[in-house]
């Protein structure tokens, strides 16, 4: 064999090795971990938080495994930069006191297993939602039964600090009621989010028919009442989604199955309603037993999605990026029951829907041109799933 032939053979082998490495590396890069918060009450047999692997290219999911044993981890949120996840423990009492719990866990990046770091009381019964501000300075949580919101500061390693006391402090109690005597007899805070610039927190309170804007001090981890926008009596605002531009925000109203659009003034800290429309097609006349649950804006700013429980569907909306106004595109069945929560994959290519009462998570491809959903055929068994979350990258 000549030197030229040997050299040519070596080059071919090197190219083959590089190609294999590229293919294997690309396959690994397309796979990411996804976690499921569940309800451990009931007969589904859940033990806490589960983790699966999601393939960005195919939209497939591996069978879930238990990541951490937790009582009713109904909602999860990830630190924006640290390997830390936060969970509410949706209970009525914690250490003998009428409050739920908020927990932090460190993440094993290889397996997705979670190890408990810190725990703090939520300041009220039935914490149902948790979020983290964009800078990773504070955690916000809403207490449904307690009718309050709490802000907890974070240590450098992402651990939870005790609530700040005083006035203003880290715990803010809502007041009032509304027209539905069974569901709105008192405040029921249902979600809490930091606004994009971190100066305000948006809270939906189902019990008083208000979307409240609280002043937020992320350095001191305090909240103070600031302003609010009232929705139609009996609507029951539940969750909120900011448009990627930050100029608009949308609340899904649980009780009357509507979505309300607002303009947001980040300087004044105010919300102004510009539209309210149904999350169901006009031909769905009987809404008995129906309610909305989750609302998510697509990262491209062109689409918005809302889940309809009872109807077992996801409502799809187009967004006018100039005005923020919505148009209903239609609804897509989730191929399961009771979509309490859903999430978009980080690249915006897929939607994963949690079927709380079917014990399933189903996957849909998102048409990038129309925003419509297409069932991929992927459905995995997850016991009583009520929250799905990817870790930010």
LORO-700100 format. One record per residue (C-alpha): residue number from 1; residue in one letter; chain; z, x, y. Coordinates in pm, whole numbers. Example, Ala and Ser with C-alpha at 12.3 -4.5 7.8 and 13.67 -1.06 7.14 Angstrom:
2
ATOM  tormar  kolfi  guro       z       x       y
ATOM       1      A     A     780    1230    -450
ATOM       2      S     A     714    1367    -106
//
This chain:
393
ATOM  tormar  kolfi  guro       z       x       y
ATOM       1      X     A       0       0       0
ATOM       2      X     A     -96     143     344
ATOM       3      X     A     143     188     635
ATOM       4      X     A     -52     -76     826
ATOM       5      X     A      -9    -324     539
ATOM       6      X     A     363    -247     516
ATOM       7      X     A     402    -294     890
ATOM       8      X     A     212    -624     874
ATOM       9      X     A     429    -742     583
ATOM      10      X     A     749    -657     772
ATOM      11      X     A     632    -847    1078
ATOM      12      X     A     554   -1155     867
ATOM      13      X     A     898   -1141     703
ATOM      14      X     A    1068   -1109    1042
ATOM      15      X     A     876   -1408    1174
ATOM      16      X     A     975   -1609     864
ATOM      17      X     A    1343   -1523     913
ATOM      18      X     A    1326   -1622    1280
ATOM      19      X     A    1155   -1950    1189
ATOM      20      X     A    1422   -2037     931
ATOM      21      X     A    1698   -1951    1177
ATOM      22      X     A    1534   -2166    1443
ATOM      23      X     A    1497   -2464    1212
ATOM      24      X     A    1852   -2437    1079
ATOM      25      X     A    1993   -2381    1425
ATOM      26      X     A    1800   -2677    1564
ATOM      27      X     A    1928   -2903    1285
ATOM      28      X     A    2285   -2797    1352
ATOM      29      X     A    2242   -2849    1726
ATOM      30      X     A    2115   -3204    1668
ATOM      31      X     A    2434   -3301    1487
ATOM      32      X     A    2747   -3397    1680
ATOM      33      X     A    3086   -3544    1603
ATOM      34      X     A    3174   -3903    1694
ATOM      35      X     A    3519   -4065    1670
ATOM      36      X     A    3623   -4425    1605
ATOM      37      X     A    3939   -4588    1740
ATOM      38      X     A    4056   -4875    1518
ATOM      39      X     A    4319   -5144    1474
ATOM      40      X     A    4561   -5059    1195
ATOM      41      X     A    4699   -5412    1197
ATOM      42      X     A    4533   -5670     975
ATOM      43      X     A    4380   -5637     631
ATOM      44      X     A    4102   -5381     691
ATOM      45      X     A    4324   -5094     578
ATOM      46      X     A    4273   -4863     874
ATOM      47      X     A    4513   -4571     917
ATOM      48      X     A    4414   -4458    1267
ATOM      49      X     A    4131   -4256    1422
ATOM      50      X     A    3823   -4171    1214
ATOM      51      X     A    3544   -3918    1266
ATOM      52      X     A    3181   -3903    1154
ATOM      53      X     A    2876   -3685    1218
ATOM      54      X     A    2583   -3827    1412
ATOM      55      X     A    2232   -3686    1398
ATOM      56      X     A    2063   -3699    1739
ATOM      57      X     A    1716   -3687    1587
ATOM      58      X     A    1742   -3954    1317
ATOM      59      X     A    2031   -4165    1445
ATOM      60      X     A    2209   -4144    1111
ATOM      61      X     A    2587   -4129    1056
ATOM      62      X     A    2788   -3971     777
ATOM      63      X     A    3067   -4172     609
ATOM      64      X     A    3379   -4155     828
ATOM      65      X     A    3692   -3961     738
ATOM      66      X     A    4042   -3998     878
ATOM      67      X     A    4097   -3766    1176
ATOM      68      X     A    4454   -3867    1264
ATOM      69      X     A    4707   -4128    1161
ATOM      70      X     A    4793   -4343    1465
ATOM      71      X     A    4918   -4699    1506
ATOM      72      X     A    4649   -4919    1668
ATOM      73      X     A    4451   -4649    1853
ATOM      74      X     A    4243   -4917    2024
ATOM      75      X     A    4079   -4697    2284
ATOM      76      X     A    3988   -4328    2314
ATOM      77      X     A    3887   -4095    2598
ATOM      78      X     A    3792   -3728    2601
ATOM      79      X     A    3885   -3454    2843
ATOM      80      X     A    3567   -3348    3029
ATOM      81      X     A    3598   -2978    2940
ATOM      82      X     A    3891   -2915    2702
ATOM      83      X     A    3901   -2990    2326
ATOM      84      X     A    4145   -3277    2383
ATOM      85      X     A    4121   -3651    2314
ATOM      86      X     A    4352   -3925    2442
ATOM      87      X     A    4434   -4251    2267
ATOM      88      X     A    4637   -4558    2348
ATOM      89      X     A    4871   -4691    2085
ATOM      90      X     A    4824   -5063    2142
ATOM      91      X     A    5172   -5187    2056
ATOM      92      X     A    5432   -5405    2228
ATOM      93      X     A    5719   -5158    2201
ATOM      94      X     A    5756   -4781    2197
ATOM      95      X     A    6082   -4609    2100
ATOM      96      X     A    6260   -4943    2132
ATOM      97      X     A    6128   -5014    2482
ATOM      98      X     A    5875   -5282    2590
ATOM      99      X     A    5587   -5040    2632
ATOM     100      X     A    5299   -4895    2436
ATOM     101      X     A    5211   -4530    2403
ATOM     102      X     A    4951   -4280    2523
ATOM     103      X     A    4887   -3977    2303
ATOM     104      X     A    4692   -3655    2336
ATOM     105      X     A    4537   -3466    2042
ATOM     106      X     A    4378   -3125    2009
ATOM     107      X     A    4039   -3124    1835
ATOM     108      X     A    3924   -2910    1547
ATOM     109      X     A    3564   -2852    1658
ATOM     110      X     A    3454   -2774    1304
ATOM     111      X     A    3586   -3082    1125
ATOM     112      X     A    3678   -3326    1401
ATOM     113      X     A    4037   -3346    1275
ATOM     114      X     A    4297   -3423    1542
ATOM     115      X     A    4642   -3270    1586
ATOM     116      X     A    4894   -3448    1807
ATOM     117      X     A    4988   -3255    2122
ATOM     118      X     A    5191   -3483    2350
ATOM     119      X     A    5295   -3846    2387
ATOM     120      X     A    5411   -4056    2681
ATOM     121      X     A    5502   -4425    2719
ATOM     122      X     A    5230   -4634    2883
ATOM     123      X     A    5474   -4812    3113
ATOM     124      X     A    5386   -5159    2984
ATOM     125      X     A    5318   -5353    2666
ATOM     126      X     A    4979   -5356    2494
ATOM     127      X     A    4785   -5064    2645
ATOM     128      X     A    4421   -5146    2577
ATOM     129      X     A    4213   -4893    2771
ATOM     130      X     A    4230   -4525    2864
ATOM     131      X     A    4004   -4298    3070
ATOM     132      X     A    4002   -3949    3223
ATOM     133      X     A    3881   -3857    3572
ATOM     134      X     A    3576   -3631    3601
ATOM     135      X     A    3780   -3322    3691
ATOM     136      X     A    4027   -3361    3403
ATOM     137      X     A    4334   -3388    3626
ATOM     138      X     A    4464   -3734    3531
ATOM     139      X     A    4456   -3998    3261
ATOM     140      X     A    4443   -4368    3355
ATOM     141      X     A    4545   -4651    3124
ATOM     142      X     A    4568   -5031    3149
ATOM     143      X     A    4848   -5236    2995
ATOM     144      X     A    4711   -5578    2900
ATOM     145      X     A    5036   -5755    2814
ATOM     146      X     A    5231   -5567    3082
ATOM     147      X     A    4977   -5638    3356
ATOM     148      X     A    4999   -5286    3495
ATOM     149      X     A    4806   -4960    3525
ATOM     150      X     A    4943   -4609    3481
ATOM     151      X     A    4830   -4265    3596
ATOM     152      X     A    4952   -3956    3412
ATOM     153      X     A    4895   -3599    3526
ATOM     154      X     A    4761   -3338    3286
ATOM     155      X     A    4877   -2985    3218
ATOM     156      X     A    4634   -2692    3211
ATOM     157      X     A    4596   -2735    2835
ATOM     158      X     A    4530   -3110    2865
ATOM     159      X     A    4880   -3221    2765
ATOM     160      X     A    5025   -3538    2918
ATOM     161      X     A    5290   -3512    3190
ATOM     162      X     A    5557   -3779    3251
ATOM     163      X     A    5470   -4051    3502
ATOM     164      X     A    5536   -3969    3866
ATOM     165      X     A    5819   -4179    4012
ATOM     166      X     A    5869   -4303    4365
ATOM     167      X     A    5643   -4499    4598
ATOM     168      X     A    5357   -4451    4553
ATOM     169      X     A    5410   -4352    4193
ATOM     170      X     A    5213   -4328    3876
ATOM     171      X     A    5274   -4687    3761
ATOM     172      X     A    5136   -4987    3950
ATOM     173      X     A    5231   -5344    3859
ATOM     174      X     A    4980   -5621    3930
ATOM     175      X     A    5088   -5965    4052
ATOM     176      X     A    4947   -6318    4032
ATOM     177      X     A    4769   -6558    3795
ATOM     178      X     A    4454   -6773    3781
ATOM     179      X     A    4315   -7102    3651
ATOM     180      X     A    4307   -7053    3272
ATOM     181      X     A    4657   -7153    3168
ATOM     182      X     A    4635   -6986    2826
ATOM     183      X     A    4473   -6655    2924
ATOM     184      X     A    4553   -6619    3293
ATOM     185      X     A    4920   -6716    3316
ATOM     186      X     A    5003   -6370    3454
ATOM     187      X     A    4830   -6036    3522
ATOM     188      X     A    4642   -5879    3232
ATOM     189      X     A    4509   -5539    3334
ATOM     190      X     A    4220   -5465    3099
ATOM     191      X     A    4066   -5136    3212
ATOM     192      X     A    4109   -4852    3459
ATOM     193      X     A    3853   -4591    3575
ATOM     194      X     A    3849   -4318    3836
ATOM     195      X     A    3566   -4357    4087
ATOM     196      X     A    3312   -4071    4081
ATOM     197      X     A    3476   -3874    4364
ATOM     198      X     A    3828   -3929    4229
ATOM     199      X     A    3970   -4086    4548
ATOM     200      X     A    4002   -4435    4404
ATOM     201      X     A    4061   -4607    4069
ATOM     202      X     A    3886   -4929    3968
ATOM     203      X     A    4087   -5174    3757
ATOM     204      X     A    3969   -5502    3603
ATOM     205      X     A    4248   -5758    3569
ATOM     206      X     A    4151   -6053    3350
ATOM     207      X     A    4464   -6251    3438
ATOM     208      X     A    4418   -6264    3814
ATOM     209      X     A    4036   -6267    3838
ATOM     210      X     A    4023   -5952    4047
ATOM     211      X     A    3853   -5614    4031
ATOM     212      X     A    4105   -5398    4214
ATOM     213      X     A    4053   -5071    4397
ATOM     214      X     A    4363   -4850    4394
ATOM     215      X     A    4406   -4536    4598
ATOM     216      X     A    4423   -4244    4354
ATOM     217      X     A    4578   -3903    4420
ATOM     218      X     A    4472   -3683    4130
ATOM     219      X     A    4683   -3389    4254
ATOM     220      X     A    5004   -3593    4253
ATOM     221      X     A    4897   -3839    3977
ATOM     222      X     A    4985   -4144    4187
ATOM     223      X     A    4834   -4488    4250
ATOM     224      X     A    4866   -4724    4545
ATOM     225      X     A    4724   -5072    4614
ATOM     226      X     A    4418   -5055    4839
ATOM     227      X     A    4168   -5343    4813
ATOM     228      X     A    4013   -5588    4568
ATOM     229      X     A    3709   -5804    4502
ATOM     230      X     A    3771   -6152    4361
ATOM     231      X     A    3538   -6298    4100
ATOM     232      X     A    3482   -6664    4016
ATOM     233      X     A    3809   -6833    3907
ATOM     234      X     A    3830   -6831    3529
ATOM     235      X     A    3575   -6550    3486
ATOM     236      X     A    3827   -6295    3356
ATOM     237      X     A    3697   -5945    3447
ATOM     238      X     A    3745   -5706    3156
ATOM     239      X     A    3553   -5375    3179
ATOM     240      X     A    3360   -5196    3455
ATOM     241      X     A    3065   -4956    3466
ATOM     242      X     A    2946   -4745    3757
ATOM     243      X     A    2574   -4702    3809
ATOM     244      X     A    2484   -4330    3779
ATOM     245      X     A    2409   -4327    4154
ATOM     246      X     A    2768   -4430    4230
ATOM     247      X     A    2639   -4692    4477
ATOM     248      X     A    2682   -4988    4242
ATOM     249      X     A    2933   -5105    3986
ATOM     250      X     A    2932   -5387    3731
ATOM     251      X     A    3213   -5589    3574
ATOM     252      X     A    3170   -5784    3253
ATOM     253      X     A    3367   -6106    3273
ATOM     254      X     A    3523   -6186    2936
ATOM     255      X     A    3601   -6555    2969
ATOM     256      X     A    3281   -6700    3119
ATOM     257      X     A    3035   -6447    2970
ATOM     258      X     A    2892   -6319    3293
ATOM     259      X     A    2836   -5982    3459
ATOM     260      X     A    2905   -5930    3829
ATOM     261      X     A    2734   -5661    4034
ATOM     262      X     A    2901   -5493    4332
ATOM     263      X     A    2806   -5240    4594
ATOM     264      X     A    3068   -4967    4619
ATOM     265      X     A    3163   -4800    4946
ATOM     266      X     A    3325   -4469    4844
ATOM     267      X     A    3450   -4402    5198
ATOM     268      X     A    3620   -4737    5255
ATOM     269      X     A    3710   -4783    4889
ATOM     270      X     A    3567   -5133    4876
ATOM     271      X     A    3359   -5349    4642
ATOM     272      X     A    3120   -5620    4766
ATOM     273      X     A    2969   -5867    4519
ATOM     274      X     A    2591   -5912    4528
ATOM     275      X     A    2512   -6091    4198
ATOM     276      X     A    2662   -6272    3900
ATOM     277      X     A    2456   -6378    3599
ATOM     278      X     A    2502   -6479    3236
ATOM     279      X     A    2503   -6233    2948
ATOM     280      X     A    2343   -6495    2721
ATOM     281      X     A    1997   -6653    2722
ATOM     282      X     A    1969   -6995    2887
ATOM     283      X     A    1902   -7167    2554
ATOM     284      X     A    2251   -7074    2422
ATOM     285      X     A    2436   -7384    2538
ATOM     286      X     A    2754   -7368    2329
ATOM     287      X     A    2974   -7070    2423
ATOM     288      X     A    3275   -7181    2219
ATOM     289      X     A    3461   -6881    2083
ATOM     290      X     A    3238   -6636    2272
ATOM     291      X     A    3351   -6359    2508
ATOM     292      X     A    3219   -6036    2651
ATOM     293      X     A    3386   -5704    2573
ATOM     294      X     A    3212   -5381    2679
ATOM     295      X     A    2968   -5280    2953
ATOM     296      X     A    2774   -4952    2975
ATOM     297      X     A    2511   -4826    3220
ATOM     298      X     A    2233   -4608    3083
ATOM     299      X     A    2241   -4254    3226
ATOM     300      X     A    1884   -4296    3358
ATOM     301      X     A    2006   -4578    3586
ATOM     302      X     A    1738   -4821    3469
ATOM     303      X     A    1930   -5028    3213
ATOM     304      X     A    2268   -5190    3154
ATOM     305      X     A    2420   -5326    2832
ATOM     306      X     A    2701   -5578    2765
ATOM     307      X     A    2849   -5687    2431
ATOM     308      X     A    2891   -6055    2343
ATOM     309      X     A    3160   -6132    2087
ATOM     310      X     A    3116   -6453    1887
ATOM     311      X     A    2744   -6436    1958
ATOM     312      X     A    2759   -6089    1791
ATOM     313      X     A    2500   -5939    2024
ATOM     314      X     A    2428   -5683    2292
ATOM     315      X     A    2281   -5817    2617
ATOM     316      X     A    2011   -5591    2764
ATOM     317      X     A    1946   -5578    3139
ATOM     318      X     A    1700   -5393    3357
ATOM     319      X     A    1837   -5253    3685
ATOM     320      X     A    1656   -5248    4018
ATOM     321      X     A    1750   -4897    4126
ATOM     322      X     A    1705   -4979    4497
ATOM     323      X     A    1923   -5291    4507
ATOM     324      X     A    2126   -5264    4187
ATOM     325      X     A    2026   -5617    4087
ATOM     326      X     A    2001   -5703    3717
ATOM     327      X     A    1745   -5895    3514
ATOM     328      X     A    1825   -6010    3159
ATOM     329      X     A    1580   -5863    2909
ATOM     330      X     A    1728   -6048    2613
ATOM     331      X     A    1994   -6000    2347
ATOM     332      X     A    1995   -5798    2027
ATOM     333      X     A    2213   -5895    1723
ATOM     334      X     A    2440   -5609    1617
ATOM     335      X     A    2396   -5681    1243
ATOM     336      X     A    2773   -5719    1225
ATOM     337      X     A    3056   -5923    1374
ATOM     338      X     A    3254   -5898    1698
ATOM     339      X     A    3112   -5609    1903
ATOM     340      X     A    3432   -5522    2088
ATOM     341      X     A    3293   -5185    2193
ATOM     342      X     A    2974   -4981    2184
ATOM     343      X     A    2861   -4644    2315
ATOM     344      X     A    2537   -4467    2401
ATOM     345      X     A    2461   -4131    2244
ATOM     346      X     A    2491   -3848    2501
ATOM     347      X     A    2114   -3814    2531
ATOM     348      X     A    2074   -4188    2590
ATOM     349      X     A    1851   -4230    2287
ATOM     350      X     A    2074   -4450    2071
ATOM     351      X     A    2337   -4722    2096
ATOM     352      X     A    2620   -4740    1841
ATOM     353      X     A    2792   -5080    1809
ATOM     354      X     A    3136   -5140    1658
ATOM     355      X     A    3163   -5456    1451
ATOM     356      X     A    3537   -5517    1459
ATOM     357      X     A    3536   -5809    1216
ATOM     358      X     A    3259   -5681     988
ATOM     359      X     A    3419   -5334     958
ATOM     360      X     A    3089   -5170    1047
ATOM     361      X     A    2923   -4940    1298
ATOM     362      X     A    2550   -5000    1342
ATOM     363      X     A    2292   -4785    1521
ATOM     364      X     A    2006   -4889    1749
ATOM     365      X     A    1729   -4682    1905
ATOM     366      X     A    1677   -4736    2279
ATOM     367      X     A    1319   -4767    2403
ATOM     368      X     A    1311   -4525    2699
ATOM     369      X     A    1043   -4730    2876
ATOM     370      X     A    1180   -5083    2834
ATOM     371      X     A    1550   -5033    2754
ATOM     372      X     A    1523   -5265    2456
ATOM     373      X     A    1714   -5198    2134
ATOM     374      X     A    1567   -5152    1786
ATOM     375      X     A    1788   -5152    1477
ATOM     376      X     A    1743   -4824    1292
ATOM     377      X     A    1875   -4951     960
ATOM     378      X     A    2185   -4729     983
ATOM     379      X     A    2512   -4909     917
ATOM     380      X     A    2833   -4744     797
ATOM     381      X     A    3168   -4887     693
ATOM     382      X     A    3455   -4825     935
ATOM     383      X     A    3780   -5024     905
ATOM     384      X     A    3833   -5251    1208
ATOM     385      X     A    3649   -5033    1463
ATOM     386      X     A    3728   -5115    1826
ATOM     387      X     A    3619   -4800    2013
ATOM     388      X     A    3347   -4537    1964
ATOM     389      X     A    3344   -4209    2157
ATOM     390      X     A    3144   -3888    2166
ATOM     391      X     A    3297   -3574    2308
ATOM     392      X     A    3133   -3462    2636
ATOM     393      X     A    2926   -3144    2619
//
